[in-house]
Each structure stands twice: as C-alpha cells, then as structure tokens.
C-alpha cells in the first residue's frame, strides 16, 4: 500500500491520509457473477480503506461494487426479517415520491402557521385583550419555541432516528394547535404557540435531512425544494382558511385550529415510511440500511449500486476517524476540523440571509401592513393571498430548475430580484394615502416581486444545510442551522414593530433588509461553492478545499460569466448548463 499525498480527481482536493494502491486498482479485471459470489463466500473481497478509494473504484467500474451487493443480499436473506403491518410494497421510484410528499408536509404545517396567525391577528387581540407587547410575543412564540425544538433536534435524531423525530414533531404540533384553538387567556395562547413551535423546529431540521439522505443525487435539490414549496402552499391554504372563517363567530379559533387536520394526515403518513438508510448505516445497522435502500431506491441501476457502495465506505471511514478521537465530543469537529468548520459557517450564513431580509416579519404582519397602506380589515386578509400566491409560484421554478442551474447560480440570480421588491415596498410608504390606488399598486407590485423571487431563493435555506454536513455530524449541524433559522425568525418577528418605529417603514425595508441583501450578494459571489449533481459523499470533498482556493475559483467563474453576458452569450450562461451524470463513474 503506497502512502503520501495524491491529488484527487474529484475537484482537485488534497487529502492528508493514506492513499490506496492505484497500480493494483488499475489491474482489476471484470469478474463473472459466479466469481464474485465465490469471492464473497471466501472472504477474499479487498477491504476498502475509505471514501476516496471507493470513488476511484466506482469510476473504474470495479467488481467490488457487485461483490458488496451480493454480500448484502446474502446477509439480508440470513437476517430473517419480516415486514411490519406498515410496510408498503411499491416500486422504488413511486416510493421515493410518496416519501417526499408525506415528509415534506412538515413545510405545509410551518407555512400554515405563518398565514393563519396573520389572519387571526385581525381579531384575536381584541378577543383575548392583548396589548402590543403581548401580541408581539404571541406572534413570535412559534419561532421562539422552534429554537427549543432545534436544540432537541440533535438528541432526537441521534437516539430516535429521522423518522421518529418527525412523528414526535407531528404530535407536538397537534397539541400546540389544540391549545391555540381553545385559548381563553394570554398564557394559554402563548403556551400553545410555544409547543407548536417546538414541533415546527424539530421537523424543520429533520425533514430536509430525511429527504436529502434518501433521494438520488440528481433529484436531491429539486425534491428538498418541495419542502419550501409546501411552506408556500401552506401559507396560501392559511389565507384561504382565514377567508373562509372570516365571518364566522369565533373565527380566529377555527382559523388556528384548522391546522390539526394537516398534522394528523402527516402523522398517519409517516407511520408507513421507513428510516433513512444513511442514518441506519451511521448506527451500524448495515443490513437494515440495505433493505431500506432496496425499498426506496432499488439496486437495479448502476447509479444506485455505486451510491450505496460509496455511502457505506464513507460512513465507515467517518466512524473510524471519530473512534480515534478519544475523550472528545463529535461536535467539537466544527471548531477543529476545517472541512466541518467551513460547512457550518457556510450553511448558517445562508440561513441568516434567508431570514434577515425580512420575509417572516412581512408574512406574520402582512394583514397589518396592508391595512397601513390603506386596505380595510377584510380586504387586507383577502389581499394577503397575493403575497402567499406569489411565494408559492416562486418556488415552482426551483423545484424543476435548481439541479439544472445549480445552487450558486440560483442564489446569485434570485437575491437581486427580491431586493427590487423590497425597494418598491419601501417606496409605497412614501405615496400619500390621498393617492390610495397608487400606494396600493406599488405595494402589491413590490410584494409580488419580493415574495416570488424569495420563494425561489428560500429553497436554498433547506437544501444547503441538509447536504453540507458530513453524515456523522449531520444531526448536530442541522441543530445549529435550525436554531439559527428560528432564532433569526424570532428576532425579526418580535422586534418588527419596534424596528419599524425606530427605522421608519422606508428605513427598515431599504436600509436594513435591503442592506443585508446587498452584503449577502457579495458573500455568495465570493464564497458560495457549487454542489449540484453531487452525492453527499462528493460534497465532503468539495468542503475539503481551502477557502482561498474556493474564492479563486469563484472569482474566475464570475469573471467568465460577466464576460459572457457582456458579449451577449446568453445561451451559454442560461441554457448550456453542465449535463447531469448518469452515474458516479462519469465524474
């Protein structure tokens, strides 16, 4: 076995570890099924030393991949596993979409809350006799509770698993919604909001990871984006529900209680879904991970077999590295290991940008903001559908195009769009109410632009953290990202009224939210890596690059893109994207 430093063929990453014997690998020959099965029985399959060697074997089409599949089939047959009453026997491709549909309903619940509370704000404060400070805390109670849910995310994911964490989140959400609907005092409505928030925080960090660890790399960005789509869909449903119950006695109770229907549906659906195969592999339950992989991904395609092979090698290498570090906590790697440190900084800055450009403040107070522009209470609630609808439509391009265009291109292109929307929203406050149609028209135009572009951008808030962390730190990393997301949401929502008074409406939208958007655009151009069409294991190699190397590559890429735009090469910039690979071996 040779040692030393070798330049990986995956993105030029230097890896300071023992390198595999590449000369021996080059001499490997194709083997028949009978020879592979004999090698498995005799225990003569070479031991794979780590992630990099696994990638090299996949690229060379090594027979070790088929040997692992054969070994897994033998162990699965010997395990004597019996399917539970909740087992679904459907095609892997159909199962993947079913899994994503039910798991992503967590986004629906989160979106529902944002719009339901907006409609309830028109009537609930008078019914419960809430003052301005109490109303601010009730509105921000969900994101505050979600911070607590985020802190529970890591132990829940590590000890219960992704699936059971989501099930418990549904239970908490149901309890919180019931308390909201039956609230008779300030304390009761606040308790309901906090408990509901714990459920939202727990599922908000778990669902994107559950989906990212389950679906194929070529679909990961698109399908994780469905979570944001469901958030937007939930917001539209919430405004529709608010409109339905607007003229009913006790309307705000029906509005807030309606989410019980959706949390119950999600809870039932999750009972029929399996655990994440990468989590099972992380816990050493290799045969069970293979069984789930066959169920949701199948092993008929080369891509699926390669990815399982690399996943197994990568997780084993990570666990071996962690095992060497005695008397240390795994999460300390966020401070001491450069690859992990880069991931946690990058993921959380992207989360910060998604929140501190003001979207949750605008969503929670949309009805009130519209009444400030000149809409009466009923029209303000109905017109809130415009913002929710724009957000929903804005997520659709991300679902279909994010894996084609890439995360980096998407972020850089979308952020300026909702900055323009912020500018128009701010300018609408300068138009006197004597010109009411003009003020309303400019406000709605800005709102549509802002929510539409933000809908596309916000998908990155879930995609990037879910794919950035290594497997053994993914639950810890998502704890930090989830906590940052909801802590930022709480800060923006709770302080909105005070900041609006201090900054003025124009200063808040343009100076504060708009200023952060400008800084964020510069950060994305310089520091944001591209991870499209990569397996989670390949992304490990991207984050192994020094930051200075990444910045140089990004500057060169930005210069080339600007040159193409200046020379009117629009097809090259917007159409001729890098074609997606059919398998890892095409890297």
N, C-alpha and C positions, 0 to 999 in steps of 0.2 A: 504494500500500500504506500503510495507516494504521499509526501506531505508538502506543505508550503502554501503560497498564495497563488490562486488561479483566478483569472478574470472570468466571471460567469457570463454565459451567452444571454442571460436574461437581464437586460438593461445595464450591463456594464458594472455590476455590483461587486466590490471586493469583499470577500468573505474570509474572515480570520479564523479558519478552522481547518481540520484535516481534510484534504481533498481526496476524492476517490481515485481509484486506479483506472484512468481513462483508456490506457492502452488495452487493458483487459476487456473493458467495456466495448471497445471498437471491434473486438474479436468475437463478441457474442453472435451466435447464429440463431436462425429460426428453428424452432422445435415443434414437433408434432404434438397433438393433444395427448397422445399416449405417453410420449417422453415427458411432457410437463407433469402429468399425473404421477408418473413414476418418480420424478424429482421431488414432488410434494410428499409422497409416501416415504421416501428415503431420507427426507430432511436435507436434501442437497441443494435447495434453492439458496442462492447467495443472500447474505444479510445486507439490507440496505442501510447505509450509515447515516443518511439524513435527507433533508429536503432537496438540496441541490443535486445530489446523485439521483434521486427519484425523478427530477425533471429531466436530467440527461437520459435516463433510461426511457422515459416516455417519449422524448424527442427521437431517440434511436429506434423506437418500436420494440423494446426489449421484451423477451418472453416472460420475464419476471412478473409482468402485469397479469398475464393469463394464469401464471402459477398462483398468484395471490387469490385470483377469483376462484380457482379450483380448490384451493385450501379453504376459503371461506365457505364454499358450498358443502365441503365435507364436514366442517365444524358445525354448520347450520343444521345439517341432517342429523348429526350426533347429539345436538342440543335438546332434541325432543320438544321444541317449542310448540305451544298450542295457542291459536288465535283467541283473543278475548271477544266478548259479545259486541264490543265497539269496533271490531276490525272491519275495514272496507276493502273489498276485493274488486278494484277497478284499475284501468290502465294507468301506468305511471304518469303519462302526460296529463291525463284528466285529473289525477290525484294532486298533481302539483298545483293546478289552478284552483281546485277545491280547497286545498290547504291555504293558499294565499288569500282566497276570498274570505274564509272564516277568520283567519288570523288577523287580517287587515281590517276587520270590523272594529278593532280597537280604535283605529283612527276615526271611524264613524262616531263612536262614543265621545271621543275628545272633541270632535267638531261640533257635535250636537250641543255640548255644554256651552261652548263659546257663543253660539247663536241663541240658544234657549234663554240663557241668563240675560242676553241683550234685550229680548222681548219682555222678559219678566221684570226688568229694571223699570219699565214704564208704570208698573202697578204695585209690585212687591214692596217698595219702600214705604208707600202710604199705608198699606195693609198691616205691616209689621212695625210702623212708626220708626223707621231707621233714619238717623241723621247722615250727613255726608261722609263722615269718617267711618261709620258703621257700614254704609253701603260700599265704600272702597274696600274694606276688609272682606266683606261678603263676596264681592266680585273677584278679589284676588285670593280668596280662600282656596279655590281649586288649585291654582299653580303653587300656592304655599304648601298644601297637602301633598302635591305632586313631588315636591322636593323631598319630603319624608318617604314617599313611595320610591323615589330614585335611590335613596340611601338603603332601602330594603332590597333593591334590585340585585345587588351582588350576592348576598347570602341566599336569597330566594332562587336565583339562577344556579348557584353552585350546589345547593343541597336539594332543592325540589326539581330543578330542571326547567327548561324554557316553557314546556307545555303546562306544567302545574303552576308555574308563576303566573301565566296568563289566565288560567282558570281561577286562581285566587283573586286576581285583579278584577275579574268579572263579578265575583261575589262582593268584593268591597264596593265596586261601582253601584251595584244593585242596592246595597244597604244605604249608601250615601244618597242616592236618588230618592229612595223612600223617605228618608228623613227630610229632605228638601221639600217634597210634596206635602208632607204633613206638618211642616214647621208652624209653630204658634208663637215663637219668640225669636229674638235676635240670636240667642245662644244656640237654639235648635237649628236654625238655618245655617249658622256658621259651622256647627258640628257636621251637618250633612255635607257642606261644601268641602270641608277638610277631609272627611272619609272618602268622599268621591274622588278627591284629588290624589289620595294615596293610591287608589286603584288605577287612575289615569297614569300616574308616574310609574307605577310598576309595569303596566302593559306597554307604556310608551317607549320604554327602553328595551323591552323584551321582544315585542313583535318584529321590529326591523331585523334584529339579530336572528330570530327564529326563521324568518323568510330568507335572509341572506345566507344562512348556513344550510339551507335546504334546496334552493333552486339552482339551476345551471348558471354558469358564469355569464353566458350570452344573454340571459334573461334577468340577471340579478338587479341591475339598475332600474330596468323597466318595472319589474314586479315589486321591488321595495318601494318604488314611487307610488304604487297603488295605495300605500298607507296614507300618503299625503292626499291622494285623490279622495279617499274615504273621509279624511278630515274635512275637505272642502264639501263633499257630498253631505256629510253630517251637518255642516253649517247651513246648507241650503234646506235640508229637511227641518232643521230647527226653526228657521224663519217661516217655513210653511206651516209647521205645527203651531207656532205663535200666532200666525194669521188665522188659523182655524179656530183657536180657542179665544181669540181676542175679545169677542163679545159675550163670552160665557161667564156666568157668575163664578168667582174664584179662579179666574183664568190663569193666573200665574202658577197655581198649584198643578193644574193639568199640563201646563207648558213644561214645568220642571220634572214632573213625574212621568212624562211620556218616554223618557229615555230607558225606563225599566223594560220596555218591550225589546229594545235592541240589545241590551245587556243579557237578557235571558236567551235570545236567539244565539248570540255569540258563545255563551256558556255551554249550551247544548251542542253546538257545532264542534267546539274544542274537545269534547269528550271522545269524538271519533277520529281525532288526528293523532299522529304518533309524535314521539320525542324527536328532537333534532339529531341527526346522525353524527354530526361533529361533536355535540355535547356528549353523546354516548361514547364516542371514541376517546374524548377527553377524560372520561371517567373509567376508561379501561374496559368497557363493555363492547368489545370489537365485534363479536358475532351478532349482537343485537343491533349494532350500528349498521352492519352489512344487511341484515334483514330489513331494516327500515329503508336503507338505500335502495334495495331492490324494489320495495313497495312504491317509493315516491319518484325514483329516478330510473330504475331499471338498470340492467347490466348488458343490454344488447348492443349498445353503441360504444364505439371506441372512446369517445369523449367521456362517457360516464365511467368506464373502467379506468381510464387514465386518472381522472379526478379522484376517484376513491383510492387508488394506489398512492398518489401523491399526498392526499389528505392523511392517510394512515402513517406514512413516513414522516410527514411534517409534525403531526401531533406527538408521535413517539419521540422525535428529536426535541421538541419543546419540553416534554415531560422529563426527558433525561437531563436537559440543561437546568431545569428548575430543581431536580433532585440533587444536583451537585451543590446547590446553594443552601447550605445548612444554616439554621438559626436566622433565617431571613423570611420576610413575607414576600409573596409573589408580587404584590402591588408596588413594592419598592423599585421594581424594574422600570417604572415610569420615570424615576429620577436617575437611575444609574445606567440604564441601557439606552443607547442613542436611538435605536430603531423604535422602541416603545415611547420614548420621550417625544420624538417627532410626531408620532401618531396622536398622542393625547393633546398636544398643543394644537396641531392642525385641525383635528376633529372638533375641538371645543371653540376654536376661533370661528369656524364655520357655523356652529350652533349659535354663538354670540351674535354674529352678523344677521342670522335669521330672525332673532328676537329684538335686538336693539335698533332695528329700523322701524319699529312701532306697530307691527301687524296686530298683535294681541290687544293692544290698547285701542286700536281702531275697531277691531271686531267686538270687543266687550262693550264699548261705548258707542257703537255705530248709531243706534237709535237716538241716543242723546246728542251726538254730533250732528245728525241730520236735523234734529229739532232746533239746534243752534243756528243752522243755516237758514231755516225758515219753514221746514215741514212740521205739520201738526203731529200729534202722538200716533194716530192711526196710520197716516201716510209715511211717517218715519219708519214704522215697523215694516210696512209693505215694501218700501223702497230699499230697506236693508237687504232684500232679496237680490238687488242689483249687485251689491258687493259680493255676496255669497256666490251668486251665479258666475261672476267674473273669476272668482278664485277657483271654482270648480272647472270652468272651461280652461283656465290657465294650466291646470295640472295635466290635462289630456295630452298636449304635445310632449311633456316629459315622459309619460308612460310609453309612448311609441318611439321617441327620438333620442332619449338620453344615452342608450347604449350605442347608437349610431354616431351621435355628435361628440359624446364624451362628457365627463363631469366638468373638466376645466373650461372647455368651450362654452358649455351650458351656463356655468356660473358667471363667466365674464360677459356673456351676451345678455343675460337676464337682468342683472343688477341695475344697469343704467336705465332699463325700461321702467322699473317701479320707482326709481329716483325721479323721473319725469312726472310720474303720477303724484308723488309727494309734493313736487313743486306746484302742480295745478291745485291740489287740495289746499295748500297754504295760500295760494293766490285767491281762492274763492272766498276766503275770510276778509279779503280787502274790498270786495264788492259790497256796497251798502245794500241793506235789505229793501230799500226802495226799488232796487232793481232785482227783485226776488227771482224771476226766471233766469237771469244771467248768473246769479250766485249759485243757484241750484244746478244749472247746466255745467258750469265749470267744475263744481264739486263732484258731480256724478261722473264727468269725463275723467277727472283725476282719479276717482275711486276705482273706476273700471280698469284704467291702465295700471294702477298700483296693485290691485288685487289680482289682475290677470297675470302680470309678469311675476308677482310674488308667488303665485300658485305654482309656476314652473320652477322658480328658484327654491322654494321651500322643500321640494322633494329631496334636494341635496342634504337638508338637515337630518334626514333619516338614512339616506343611502350612505353618506360618507362615514359617520361613526360606526355603522353596522359592519362596514367592510375594512376599516382601517386597523383595528386591533388584532394582535395575534390570538390564536384560539385560547391559550391558557390565561390570557388577560382580558378576554372579550367581555365577560360579565363585569369585571372591575372597571374597564374602560367605559362601558355603557352606563355604569353607575355615575361616573363623573360627567359624561355628556348629558345624561338625563337630568341630573341635578343642576347642571349649568343651564340647560334649556328652561326648566321650570322656575329656577331662581331668577333668571333674567325675565321670564314672563311675569313673575310676581312683582319684581321691581318696577317694570314698565307699567303694569296694570295698576298697582297700588299707588304709585306716585304720579299717575297721569293727570289727575285733577290739579294737584299742587304744581306740577311742572307746567301745565297749561297756563296757570295763573302767573307763574314766575317768568316763563319764556314768552308768553303770549302765544296764540294759536299759530301765527306765522313763524315765530322763532322756534317753536317746538318741532313743527313739521319740516321746515327748511334747514334751520341751524343745527338742531340736534340730530333728528333721524336722518336728514339728508347728508349731514356732515359725516356721520358714521358710514353711510353707504359709499361715499367717495373714498374714505380711507380703506374700506373693505375691498373696493375695486382694485386699488393699488396692491393690497396684500395678495389678492387672488392672482394677479398678473405675475407677481414675483415668486410666490411660494407654493402655489397650488399644483400638486402633481396630477397626472392623468392616470386613472385606474380602470378605464373602460376595457371590457373584454378580457379581464384578468381573473384568474381564480384567486380565492382568498390567500392561497399559499404563494402565488406570484406577487401579490401585493406586499407580502413580507419583504421580498427582495427590493421592491421599489423604495420602501421606507428604510432599507439598509443603506441607501445612498447618503453621502454627506449633504447637508443643507446647501453648502456652497455650490456643489455640483448641480443640484436641482435648480437653483436660482439661475445659474449659467444656461442650463438647457431651456428654462422658461423664457429668459430674455431672448435667446436665439430664436425660439419658436414665435414669440410675439413680434420680433422684427420681421420674420418671414411672412407672418400673417398680414402685418401692416403694409409690407411691400406688395403683396398680392392684391390687397384692397386698393392701394394707390394706382396699381396698374390694371385695375378693373378685372382681375382674375377671380370673379365671384364664384364661378363654378368650382374652382379649386378649393376655395375657402368654405363654401356652404354645401357643396354636393359631393365632391370627391373625397369622402372620408375613408379612412383605412378600413378595408373589408374585414369582417369578423372571421376568426379562425373556426374551422370545423373541429379541431382538436388541439390539445396542448402541444402535440408534436409539430405543429406549424408555427411555433414561436420563433 
